Amino acid sequence: METTTRLRPVRERHPGRARAALACLVLGLGCIGGAAAGAWLVGDADTGASSRTAYSEARTLWHSAPVDTLFPRTLRGDGAGPGRADRVWSRVAVAPDGPCAGALDPLLVKALQPVGCARVLRATYTDATSTSVTTVGMVFTEADAPAMAGLHARFGDEGLDERTDLMPRTLPAPGTVAARFGDEQRASWRVRVLTEAPVVVYAVSGFADGRTVPDPQPAAEAMAAGRTTAAAQAGLGHEAKGIADRIERGLRVAVARRTAEEPT
């Protein structure tokens, strides 16, 4: 049974108008709002008016978007597994939105201090065989575009996204396949600081049977050819990256939809 929490109730919008505008964005047509949302979809970190609109829309999603929008019940990972095998992940738990403290390791909280933490959203998924579990999260920050760009550069320059002492924490879920998914079970992880939104997206994966992992690896390392660790051989780097990528992609689409809507 899934443990879920709806993040916030959402007021009714104009679905027909939003769908039409979003379709124009995806097709590259010159619709109103297309420039702003289109920039988001391709990862443009422009700090002009359109980027500020994307930032303002992204900043409110943690309390205004339905849980199924931010964390879909099912994620499809076509070609996301080892050898480009397809993956399907099912959501088994969602945590209420909360502060960074408790949801993240204190050292990771300290690394994110320059951008400030507004709220953290978390969910846990399992693969089709229920042998792996992955917690994915979004840290909504208080920062502007330059601050997020600075943190992104620092994570890359200093390799903060590859340090085991900065691994994100798991979200275990009693009564599910993720019941024994604790800190000692973490096998692979990914942390990505976005520059076009005030959000940090992360994922951490492990085995559903509760086994401890003495040598966790960042996703990029676990996915490299020739790796023989447990995380690499089980494809847990692919799990962390694949789920994080799809949650990030969903966030981008949600912001594109918001920026395409006309004011009510």
Backbone as numpy.savetxt, mean C-alpha at the origin, in Angstrom:
# Nx Ny Nz CAx CAy CAz Cx Cy Cz
-13.21 -16.78 8.82 -14.05 -15.58 8.82 -13.18 -14.34 8.82
-13.53 -13.39 8.02 -12.74 -12.18 7.91 -13.06 -11.21 9.03
-12.01 -10.61 9.57 -12.18 -9.54 10.55 -12.04 -8.22 9.82
-13.13 -7.48 9.69 -13.08 -6.25 8.92 -13.65 -5.08 9.70
-13.21 -3.89 9.33 -13.72 -2.66 9.90 -13.89 -1.65 8.79
-15.07 -1.10 8.63 -15.27 -0.06 7.63 -14.62 1.21 8.15
-13.82 1.85 7.29 -13.03 2.98 7.76 -13.88 4.18 8.11
-14.78 4.58 7.24 -15.66 5.70 7.50 -16.86 5.62 6.56
-18.04 6.10 6.97 -19.14 6.22 6.01 -18.82 7.30 5.01
-19.31 7.16 3.78 -18.98 8.09 2.71 -20.26 8.67 2.13
-20.29 10.00 1.92 -21.47 10.63 1.35 -21.63 10.24 -0.10
-22.85 10.30 -0.57 -23.15 9.94 -1.95 -22.53 10.94 -2.90
-21.92 10.41 -3.99 -21.35 11.28 -5.01 -22.09 11.10 -6.31
-21.50 11.43 -7.42 -22.12 11.30 -8.72 -21.41 10.22 -9.50
-21.80 8.94 -9.33 -21.03 7.84 -9.94 -20.95 7.92 -11.44
-22.07 8.34 -12.12 -22.03 8.39 -13.58 -21.04 9.42 -14.07
-21.07 10.59 -13.45 -20.15 11.66 -13.84 -18.72 11.27 -13.55
-18.50 10.63 -12.38 -17.13 10.24 -12.03 -16.60 9.17 -12.97
-17.48 8.19 -13.31 -17.02 7.13 -14.21 -16.67 7.68 -15.58
-17.48 8.63 -16.06 -17.20 9.21 -17.37 -15.89 9.98 -17.36
-15.68 10.74 -16.30 -14.44 11.52 -16.20 -13.24 10.61 -16.09
-13.38 9.54 -15.27 -12.26 8.62 -15.11 -11.94 7.90 -16.41
-12.99 7.54 -17.15 -12.76 6.88 -18.44 -11.97 7.80 -19.36
-12.29 9.09 -19.34 -11.54 10.03 -20.17 -10.09 10.08 -19.75
-9.86 9.99 -18.43 -8.48 10.05 -17.95 -7.70 8.85 -18.45
-8.30 7.67 -18.31 -7.58 6.45 -18.71 -7.33 6.44 -20.20
-8.28 6.93 -20.98 -8.12 6.92 -22.43 -7.26 8.08 -22.93
-6.94 9.02 -22.05 -6.08 10.12 -22.45 -6.83 11.23 -23.15
-8.16 11.32 -22.98 -8.91 12.38 -23.63 -8.79 13.66 -22.82
-9.14 14.77 -23.42 -8.96 16.07 -22.77 -10.14 16.46 -21.91
-10.47 15.68 -20.91 -11.58 16.01 -20.03 -11.11 16.92 -18.91
-12.07 17.62 -18.31 -11.75 18.47 -17.18 -11.24 17.60 -16.06
-10.15 17.98 -15.45 -9.53 17.21 -14.39 -8.56 16.16 -14.90
-8.50 15.96 -16.20 -7.63 14.92 -16.74 -6.17 15.17 -16.49
-5.77 16.41 -16.54 -4.35 16.72 -16.35 -3.90 16.34 -14.96
-4.72 16.67 -13.96 -4.33 16.39 -12.58 -4.28 14.90 -12.33
-5.37 14.19 -12.65 -5.41 12.76 -12.37 -4.47 11.99 -13.28
-4.33 12.42 -14.51 -3.42 11.75 -15.43 -2.00 11.82 -14.93
-1.62 12.98 -14.36 -0.29 13.10 -13.79 -0.09 12.08 -12.68
-1.13 11.86 -11.87 -1.05 10.87 -10.81 -0.83 9.49 -11.36
-1.55 9.15 -12.40 -1.48 7.80 -12.93 -0.11 7.47 -13.49
0.62 8.46 -13.95 1.96 8.20 -14.49 3.05 8.57 -13.51
2.67 9.01 -12.30 3.66 9.25 -11.27 4.35 10.59 -11.38
3.71 11.59 -11.95 4.29 12.91 -12.07 4.29 13.60 -10.72
5.44 14.08 -10.28 5.55 14.72 -8.98 5.52 16.23 -9.09
4.87 16.78 -10.09 4.75 18.21 -10.29 4.15 18.86 -9.06
4.66 20.01 -8.65 4.17 20.69 -7.47 3.27 21.85 -7.82
2.72 21.89 -9.02 1.80 22.93 -9.45 0.42 22.71 -8.91
-0.56 23.45 -9.48 -1.92 23.41 -8.97 -2.52 22.02 -9.05
-2.30 21.30 -10.17 -2.88 19.97 -10.31 -2.33 19.02 -9.28
-1.01 19.11 -8.98 -0.41 18.25 -7.98 -0.97 18.57 -6.60
-1.18 19.85 -6.30 -1.75 20.21 -5.01 -3.14 19.63 -4.86
-3.90 19.59 -5.95 -5.23 19.00 -5.91 -5.13 17.51 -5.60
-4.24 16.81 -6.25 -4.04 15.39 -5.97 -3.63 15.18 -4.52
-2.76 16.02 -4.01 -2.33 15.91 -2.62 -3.50 16.09 -1.67
-4.31 17.10 -1.92 -5.43 17.36 -1.02 -6.44 16.24 -1.06
-6.68 15.67 -2.23 -7.63 14.56 -2.34 -7.07 13.31 -1.67
-5.80 13.02 -1.89 -5.19 11.83 -1.29 -5.17 11.93 0.23
-4.96 13.12 0.75 -4.82 13.29 2.19 -6.09 12.93 2.96
-7.25 13.02 2.31 -8.52 12.77 2.99 -9.03 11.34 2.83
-8.37 10.54 2.01 -8.92 9.22 1.70 -9.00 8.30 2.90
-8.10 8.46 3.88 -8.08 7.53 4.99 -9.38 7.58 5.80
-10.09 8.72 5.77 -11.34 8.79 6.53 -12.58 8.94 5.65
-12.39 9.03 4.33 -13.56 9.25 3.47 -13.83 8.13 2.48
-12.88 7.24 2.29 -13.05 6.17 1.30 -13.51 4.88 1.97
-14.41 4.13 1.34 -14.82 2.83 1.89 -13.64 1.87 1.97
-13.69 0.97 2.91 -12.59 0.03 3.09 -12.36 -0.81 1.84
-13.44 -1.19 1.13 -13.28 -2.03 -0.05 -12.63 -1.28 -1.21
-12.63 0.05 -1.16 -11.93 0.84 -2.17 -10.43 0.81 -1.93
-10.04 1.00 -0.69 -8.61 1.05 -0.37 -8.00 -0.34 -0.24
-8.77 -1.29 0.29 -8.30 -2.67 0.45 -9.36 -3.61 -0.14
-9.34 -3.85 -1.44 -10.35 -4.73 -2.05 -10.35 -6.11 -1.42
-11.51 -6.75 -1.44 -11.63 -8.08 -0.85 -10.75 -9.09 -1.59
-10.59 -8.89 -2.89 -9.75 -9.78 -3.69 -8.81 -8.95 -4.55
-7.56 -9.37 -4.62 -6.58 -8.74 -5.49 -6.10 -9.76 -6.51
-6.04 -9.37 -7.77 -5.52 -10.24 -8.82 -4.09 -9.81 -9.14
-3.21 -10.78 -9.15 -1.82 -10.51 -9.46 -1.38 -11.25 -10.71
-1.89 -10.84 -11.85 -1.52 -11.50 -13.11 -0.01 -11.31 -13.36
0.71 -12.42 -13.42 2.15 -12.37 -13.65 2.95 -11.87 -12.47
2.37 -11.82 -11.27 3.05 -11.23 -10.12 3.88 -12.24 -9.32
3.75 -13.53 -9.61 4.49 -14.52 -8.85 5.84 -14.87 -9.47
6.59 -15.75 -8.85 7.86 -16.18 -9.43 7.64 -16.77 -10.82
8.52 -16.44 -11.75 8.36 -16.91 -13.11 7.15 -16.34 -13.80
6.67 -15.20 -13.31 5.50 -14.51 -13.84 4.23 -15.34 -13.71
4.20 -16.17 -12.68 2.98 -16.93 -12.39 1.90 -15.99 -11.86
0.65 -16.33 -12.14 -0.46 -15.51 -11.67 -0.69 -15.74 -10.18
-1.20 -14.71 -9.53 -1.53 -14.78 -8.12 -2.92 -14.21 -7.89
-3.60 -14.73 -6.87 -4.86 -14.16 -6.39 -4.77 -14.12 -4.88
-5.06 -12.95 -4.31 -5.00 -12.79 -2.86 -6.36 -12.40 -2.31
-6.70 -12.94 -1.15 -7.97 -12.65 -0.49 -7.72 -11.94 0.83
-8.51 -10.94 1.10 -8.39 -10.18 2.34 -8.96 -10.98 3.50
-8.21 -11.06 4.60 -8.69 -11.79 5.77 -8.89 -10.89 6.98
-8.36 -9.69 6.95 -8.51 -8.80 8.10 -8.25 -7.35 7.70
-8.94 -6.45 8.37 -8.70 -5.01 8.23 -8.69 -4.41 9.63
-7.72 -3.58 9.91 -7.65 -2.92 11.21 -8.31 -1.55 11.14
-8.87 -1.07 12.24 -9.35 0.31 12.26 -8.19 1.26 12.01
-8.48 2.43 11.42 -7.41 3.40 11.25 -6.87 3.79 12.63
-5.57 4.07 12.67 -4.96 4.37 13.95 -3.69 5.18 13.81
-3.06 5.52 14.93 -1.81 6.26 14.90 -0.64 5.37 14.54
0.49 6.01 14.24 1.69 5.24 13.90 2.16 4.39 15.07
2.15 4.97 16.27 2.60 4.25 17.45 1.75 3.00 17.63
2.41 1.87 17.76 1.70 0.61 17.91 1.56 -0.12 16.60
1.22 0.61 15.54 1.07 -0.03 14.23 2.43 -0.26 13.57
3.40 0.60 13.87 4.72 0.51 13.27 5.77 0.39 14.35
6.92 -0.19 13.98 8.04 -0.26 14.89 8.51 1.14 15.25
8.90 1.38 16.52 9.32 2.72 16.93 10.43 3.32 16.06
11.36 2.49 15.59 12.43 3.02 14.77 11.91 3.47 13.40
10.93 2.75 12.85 10.32 3.18 11.59 9.51 4.45 11.80
8.83 4.56 12.93 8.11 5.80 13.25 9.09 6.97 13.28
10.26 6.75 13.86 11.27 7.81 13.93 11.74 8.20 12.53
11.92 7.21 11.65 12.37 7.50 10.28 11.33 8.30 9.51
10.05 8.15 9.87 8.98 8.87 9.18 8.64 10.22 9.83
9.31 10.55 10.92 9.01 11.80 11.63 9.08 13.05 10.76
10.02 13.14 9.82 10.10 14.37 9.01 8.82 14.68 8.23
7.99 13.68 7.96 6.76 13.94 7.20 5.52 13.90 8.09
5.67 13.49 9.32 4.53 13.43 10.24 3.55 12.34 9.87
2.99 11.70 10.86 2.04 10.61 10.63 0.65 11.06 11.02
-0.26 11.08 10.05 -1.65 11.40 10.35 -2.39 10.15 10.83
-2.44 9.12 9.97 -3.07 7.86 10.33 -2.42 6.71 9.56
-2.61 5.50 10.07 -2.15 4.30 9.40 -3.35 3.40 9.14
-3.46 2.90 7.91 -4.48 1.92 7.54 -3.78 0.60 7.22
-4.35 -0.54 7.69 -3.70 -1.83 7.49 -4.72 -2.91 7.16
-4.27 -3.87 6.36 -5.08 -5.05 6.06 -4.13 -6.23 5.85
-4.65 -7.43 6.02 -3.86 -8.63 5.79 -4.55 -9.50 4.74
-3.73 -10.03 3.83 -4.21 -10.89 2.74 -3.53 -12.25 2.82
-4.17 -13.24 2.21 -3.55 -14.56 2.06 -3.63 -14.97 0.60
-2.76 -15.87 0.19 -2.76 -16.34 -1.19 -3.82 -17.42 -1.38
-3.99 -17.89 -2.59 -5.06 -18.84 -2.92 -4.89 -20.17 -2.19
-3.66 -20.52 -1.82 -3.42 -21.78 -1.14 -3.41 -21.64 0.39
-3.54 -20.42 0.86 -3.52 -20.11 2.30 -2.21 -20.52 2.96
-1.12 -20.51 2.20 0.19 -20.85 2.77 1.02 -19.62 3.10
0.67 -18.47 2.54 1.39 -17.24 2.86 0.39 -16.16 3.28
0.88 -15.22 4.08 0.06 -14.10 4.54 0.88 -12.82 4.38
0.21 -11.74 4.07 0.89 -10.47 3.84 0.07 -9.34 4.43
0.70 -8.54 5.27 0.08 -7.32 5.78 0.52 -6.16 4.91
-0.44 -5.38 4.45 -0.15 -4.20 3.64 -0.71 -2.98 4.37
0.01 -1.89 4.29 -0.43 -0.69 5.00 -0.17 0.58 4.21
-0.90 1.61 4.59 -0.70 2.95 4.04 -0.57 3.93 5.19
0.56 4.63 5.23 0.78 5.68 6.21 0.44 7.01 5.56
-0.62 7.66 6.01 -1.00 8.97 5.50 -0.28 10.03 6.33
0.52 10.85 5.65 1.38 11.80 6.34 0.80 13.21 6.31
1.48 14.12 6.99 1.08 15.52 7.05 1.93 16.39 6.14
2.73 15.77 5.28 3.76 16.48 4.53 3.24 17.04 3.21
4.02 17.98 2.66 3.77 18.49 1.32 4.67 17.75 0.34
4.59 18.12 -0.94 5.34 17.41 -1.97 6.86 17.48 -1.75
7.45 18.65 -1.45 8.90 18.68 -1.24 9.36 17.79 -0.08
8.57 17.75 0.99 8.95 16.91 2.13 8.90 15.43 1.77
7.87 15.03 1.02 7.78 13.63 0.60 8.92 13.28 -0.36
9.27 14.21 -1.25 10.38 13.97 -2.17 11.68 13.80 -1.39
11.84 14.61 -0.33 13.04 14.50 0.48 13.13 13.17 1.21
12.00 12.70 1.75 12.01 11.42 2.44 12.24 10.28 1.46
11.65 10.38 0.28 11.86 9.37 -0.76 13.36 9.26 -1.10
14.01 10.39 -1.26 15.43 10.41 -1.58 16.25 9.81 -0.44
15.88 10.14 0.79 16.63 9.63 1.93 16.50 8.12 2.04
15.30 7.58 1.85 15.12 6.13 1.91 15.98 5.44 0.86
16.05 6.03 -0.33 16.86 5.44 -1.38 18.34 5.59 -1.13
18.78 6.79 -0.76 20.21 7.06 -0.57 20.78 6.27 0.60
20.01 6.12 1.67 20.51 5.47 2.88 20.07 4.01 2.99
19.34 3.53 2.00 18.89 2.14 2.02 17.97 1.81 3.18
17.17 2.77 3.60 16.30 2.55 4.75 15.22 1.51 4.45
14.87 1.37 3.18 13.84 0.40 2.82 14.36 -1.03 2.83
15.65 -1.22 3.10 16.24 -2.56 3.13 16.76 -2.95 4.51
16.56 -2.10 5.49 17.04 -2.38 6.84 16.04 -3.23 7.60
16.52 -4.35 8.16 15.62 -5.24 8.89 15.05 -4.59 10.15
15.78 -3.62 10.73 15.25 -2.98 11.93 14.18 -1.94 11.60
13.92 -1.73 10.31 12.84 -0.84 9.89 11.72 -1.61 9.19
11.70 -2.94 9.37 10.62 -3.74 8.79 9.28 -3.32 9.40
8.26 -3.22 8.56 6.92 -2.94 9.11 6.43 -4.10 9.96
5.50 -3.80 10.84 4.90 -4.83 11.67 3.75 -5.53 10.93
3.41 -6.71 11.42 2.33 -7.49 10.84 0.99 -7.12 11.49
-0.08 -7.56 10.83 -1.42 -7.47 11.41 -1.97 -8.89 11.51
-1.73 -9.56 12.65 -2.31 -10.89 12.82 -3.81 -10.79 13.01
-4.52 -11.87 12.74 -5.98 -11.85 12.85 -6.47 -13.16 13.45
-6.85 -13.15 14.72 -7.34 -14.36 15.37 -8.51 -14.97 14.59
-8.49 -16.29 14.51 -9.56 -16.98 13.81 -9.39 -17.05 12.31
-8.25 -16.59 11.79 -7.97 -16.63 10.36 -6.63 -17.32 10.12
-6.25 -17.48 8.86 -4.95 -18.07 8.54 -3.80 -17.18 8.98
-4.09 -15.93 9.32 -3.05 -15.01 9.78 -2.98 -14.92 11.30
-3.55 -15.87 11.99 -3.60 -15.83 13.45 -2.20 -15.84 14.08
-1.26 -16.53 13.42 0.10 -16.65 13.99 1.12 -15.80 13.26
0.65 -14.79 12.58 1.54 -13.93 11.80 2.03 -12.77 12.67
3.14 -13.02 13.38 3.72 -12.02 14.27 5.05 -11.51 13.76
5.73 -10.76 14.61 7.01 -10.16 14.21 8.05 -11.22 13.84
8.07 -12.35 14.54 9.06 -13.39 14.27 8.78 -14.13 12.97
7.60 -13.96 12.43 7.22 -14.65 11.20 7.46 -13.81 9.95
7.95 -12.59 10.11 8.19 -11.74 8.95 9.33 -12.29 8.10
9.06 -12.43 6.79 10.05 -13.03 5.89 10.54 -12.07 4.82
9.68 -11.22 4.31 10.07 -10.28 3.26 9.20 -9.04 3.36
9.71 -7.93 2.86 8.96 -6.68 3.01 9.33 -5.69 1.92
8.46 -4.68 1.81 8.67 -3.59 0.86 8.12 -2.30 1.47
8.89 -1.23 1.37 8.44 0.09 1.82 8.68 1.06 0.68
7.65 1.81 0.31 7.77 2.76 -0.79 7.21 4.11 -0.38
8.05 5.13 -0.39 7.63 6.50 -0.09 7.18 7.14 -1.39
5.90 7.48 -1.49 5.39 8.11 -2.70 5.81 9.58 -2.73
6.01 10.10 -3.92 6.34 11.52 -4.07 5.18 12.33 -4.61
4.18 11.65 -5.18 3.04 12.36 -5.76 1.83 12.33 -4.85
2.01 11.85 -3.62 0.94 11.82 -2.62 1.56 11.76 -1.23
0.87 12.24 -0.23 1.41 12.19 1.13 1.18 10.83 1.78
1.69 9.78 1.15 1.42 8.41 1.59 2.69 7.56 1.48
2.90 6.69 2.46 3.93 5.67 2.41 3.22 4.32 2.37
3.50 3.53 1.35 2.87 2.22 1.19 3.89 1.13 1.56
3.46 0.17 2.37 4.37 -0.91 2.74 3.64 -2.25 2.74
4.40 -3.31 2.69 3.85 -4.66 2.81 4.91 -5.55 3.43
4.46 -6.51 4.22 5.37 -7.47 4.85 4.70 -8.84 4.79
5.47 -9.85 4.36 4.90 -11.17 4.12 5.57 -12.24 4.97
4.88 -13.38 5.12 5.43 -14.49 5.87 4.62 -15.75 5.61
4.96 -16.82 6.33 4.27 -18.10 6.17 3.05 -18.15 7.08
1.99 -18.77 6.60 0.76 -18.87 7.37 0.84 -19.90 8.49
1.83 -20.79 8.45 1.90 -21.85 9.45 2.60 -21.42 10.74
3.00 -20.15 10.80 3.58 -19.63 12.03 5.06 -19.87 12.21
5.74 -20.41 11.23 7.18 -20.67 11.37 7.95 -19.36 11.48
9.00 -19.36 12.26 9.86 -18.19 12.38 10.81 -18.14 11.20
11.24 -16.94 10.88 12.14 -16.72 9.74 13.37 -15.99 10.26
14.51 -16.65 10.37 15.70 -16.02 10.94 16.41 -15.07 10.00
16.13 -15.17 8.69 16.86 -14.36 7.71 15.91 -13.64 6.75
15.07 -12.73 7.25 14.16 -12.01 6.35 14.94 -11.18 5.34
14.33 -11.00 4.16 14.98 -10.26 3.09 14.03 -9.22 2.52
14.53 -8.04 2.15 13.68 -7.10 1.42 13.20 -7.72 0.12
12.05 -7.30 -0.35 11.43 -7.95 -1.50 12.34 -8.00 -2.72
13.01 -6.88 -3.02 13.87 -6.85 -4.20 14.97 -7.89 -4.12
15.51 -8.10 -2.93 16.57 -9.09 -2.76 16.01 -10.50 -2.84
14.84 -10.74 -2.23 14.24 -12.06 -2.25 13.80 -12.47 -3.65
13.53 -11.48 -4.50 13.09 -11.76 -5.87 14.25 -11.95 -6.84
15.46 -11.65 -6.40 16.61 -11.74 -7.30 16.90 -13.19 -7.68
17.41 -13.38 -8.87 17.71 -14.73 -9.37 18.77 -15.41 -8.51
18.58 -16.69 -8.28 19.57 -17.48 -7.57 19.48 -17.46 -6.06
18.53 -16.73 -5.48 18.40 -16.67 -4.02 17.84 -17.99 -3.51
18.40 -18.45 -2.39 18.01 -19.77 -1.87 17.40 -19.68 -0.46
17.15 -18.51 0.03 16.54 -18.39 1.35 15.10 -18.89 1.30
14.54 -19.12 2.49 13.15 -19.58 2.56 12.20 -18.56 1.94
12.45 -17.28 2.21 11.60 -16.24 1.67 11.65 -16.22 0.15
12.85 -16.38 -0.40 13.02 -16.35 -1.85 12.37 -17.57 -2.51
12.63 -18.75 -1.97 12.11 -19.96 -2.58 10.60 -20.07 -2.49
10.02 -19.45 -1.46 8.56 -19.47 -1.31 7.88 -18.33 -2.06
8.67 -17.46 -2.68 8.10 -16.36 -3.44 7.52 -15.26 -2.57
7.99 -15.13 -1.32 7.41 -14.15 -0.41 7.82 -12.72 -0.76
8.94 -12.54 -1.46 9.26 -11.21 -1.97 8.25 -10.79 -3.02
7.86 -11.72 -3.87 6.84 -11.44 -4.88 5.50 -11.11 -4.24
5.19 -11.81 -3.12 3.94 -11.56 -2.42 3.91 -10.12 -1.89
4.98 -9.72 -1.22 5.03 -8.37 -0.64 4.96 -7.31 -1.72
5.75 -7.46 -2.75 5.76 -6.45 -3.82 4.44 -6.45 -4.59
3.93 -7.64 -4.92 2.72 -7.72 -5.71 1.53 -7.09 -5.02
1.35 -7.36 -3.75 0.22 -6.79 -3.01 0.41 -5.30 -2.81
1.62 -4.87 -2.45 1.86 -3.44 -2.28 1.62 -2.67 -3.57
2.06 -3.23 -4.69 1.86 -2.55 -5.98 0.38 -2.36 -6.28
-0.43 -3.37 -5.99 -1.85 -3.27 -6.33 -2.61 -2.35 -5.39
-2.22 -2.29 -4.13 -2.84 -1.34 -3.21 -2.45 0.08 -3.60
-1.20 0.28 -3.99 -0.76 1.60 -4.45 -1.50 2.00 -5.72
-1.68 1.05 -6.63 -2.40 1.33 -7.87 -3.85 1.72 -7.57
-4.48 1.03 -6.63 -5.84 1.37 -6.25 -5.94 2.75 -5.64
-4.93 3.13 -4.86 -4.90 4.47 -4.28 -4.84 5.53 -5.38
-4.01 5.29 -6.38 -3.89 6.24 -7.48 -5.22 6.39 -8.22
-5.90 5.28 -8.45 -7.18 5.34 -9.15 -8.21 6.08 -8.32
-8.21 5.85 -7.01 -9.16 6.53 -6.13 -8.94 8.04 -6.16
-7.68 8.46 -6.15 -7.39 9.89 -6.21 -7.78 10.46 -7.57
-7.50 9.70 -8.65 -7.88 10.14 -9.99 -9.38 10.34 -10.07
-10.13 9.45 -9.47 -11.58 9.57 -9.50 -12.04 10.81 -8.75
-11.41 11.06 -7.60 -11.80 12.23 -6.80 -11.48 13.54 -7.54
-10.30 13.61 -8.13 -9.94 14.85 -8.81 -10.74 15.06 -10.08
-11.32 13.98 -10.63 -12.13 14.11 -11.85 -13.55 14.55 -11.55
-14.00 14.38 -10.32 -15.36 14.76 -9.99 -15.53 16.27 -9.94
-16.67 16.73 -10.39 -16.97 18.14 -10.29 -17.45 18.45 -8.88
-17.17 19.64 -8.37 -17.63 20.01 -7.04 -19.15 19.95 -6.97
-19.65 19.51 -5.81 -21.10 19.44 -5.63 -21.62 20.71 -4.98
